Amino acid sequence: MKNSTLCPRFERGMQILSQRWNGLIIYRLLSGPQRFCNIQSAFPVSGRLLSERLKDLEKEGIVVRHVYAETPVRIEYELTEKGHALQSTIACIQGWSDEWINEPQHSESEEDVLHLSDEDCEKAAAGTKAE
């Protein structure tokens, strides 16, 4: 077998997308700007970890943080052009999952898993096909 190495950019891209919660955060932000509390309420993740992931995505240029001088201060997160470029990738993962991943058997102890409705999945796939 021929010895091959990964392209450093591909490897970095996979590291970013495979970091826990990043893909789901990107998926959530594909629907538009979100406040921190809205993102947090969608996932069973601590505020500290979500904040860390958002900062990492911001540092990578995938997410931008907007601070609005209101009382109380309003902060929203939004995908950048680079982040929106992942929409087709997320849709491809969704299509692959629909075809190859069996429905998980839910148990009451699965509190750390995000379960999206079929309607949410269809919206994600339709968003890419419309372009």
N, C-alpha and C positions, 0 to 999 in steps of 0.2 A: 504494500500500500504506500502511495506517495505521501511523504510528510508535507503537510500544509500548515500555514499559519493564518489566523484571522486578520482581516483588515482592522487596524486599530480603531477606525471610525465605527465600523460595524460592531466591534466588541463594546465600545463605549455606548453606542445606541442601545444595545441589548442590556447593558448594565443599568442604564437609566430606566428603561421600560420594565425591567424585571424587579426593580426595587419595590418592596412591599408597599402597596397603596398607590404608587405613581400612576399606573395604568388606569385605575379606577378614578383617581382625581382628574386625570386628563379627560376620561370619558364624561365625568360629571360636568366639567367646564366646557365641553363641546356644545352644550345647550345655551351657553352664554355666561356673562359675568355672575359670580356668586359671592355672597358674603361668607366669611369664615364659618359662622354658625350654621349656615345652610349646607356647606360641604361636610362639616362635622356630623350633622344630624343624619346624613346619608350613609355613614360608615361607622362601624363600632371601633373607632380609633380614638386614642387620647388626644387632647388638645395639643399637648407637647409634641407628640409624634407627627400630627398633622401639620403643625407649624414648621417643624423640621423639614418635612417633605415639600411643603410649599416653598420654603426658602431654597431648597436644593433645586427645585424646578425653576424658580426665579433666576438662580445663578446660572442655570443652563440655558436661559433665554426662552424657555417654554411657557412660562407664566409671568404675568406682570401684576404687580400689586398697586392698586389705586387707593390713595388716602384722601378722603373728602373732609374738608374743614367744616364739619357740622357739629352740633351738640346733640347727642354724643358723637364722637368721631366715627365716621363710617369707613370701613375698609372693604374693598372688593378685590377679588382675584379674577383674572381673565387670561385666556390663552393668547399668546402672541401669534404672529404669522407662522413662526416656526412650530408653535403648538398646534395650530389649526392644520398644519401640513400632516399631522398624525391622524387626521380623521379617516383617511382611506386605510391606513394601517389598522386602526381600531376596528373599522368595518370588516376588514379581511379576517381579523381574529374572531370577530363575531360570527361571520359566515362559517369559518372553520369549526368553531365551537358548536354551532347549530347542527353541522353535519356529523361531527365526530365525538362530541362529548355527551355522555348520557346525563339525563336529569339527575341531580344529586338527590340522594335519599336524606331528607331533613330529619334531624333529631333536635330535641329541645336544648341540647348542649352545644349546638353550632352557632353560638352567639357572635363569633368573630368572622363570619362569612357574610358578604353582601349578596343578597338575592334580588336580582332585577326581574321585573315582570316581563312577560313575552312582549307586551306593548312597548316597554322601554327598549327592548332589543330590536324590535321592528323599526322604531323611530331612529335608532342609531344607524341601522343598515339603510333606511330610506334616505337619510340625510346625505349620504355619500352618493347614492344612485342618482339623486336629483341634480347633481352638479354636472 
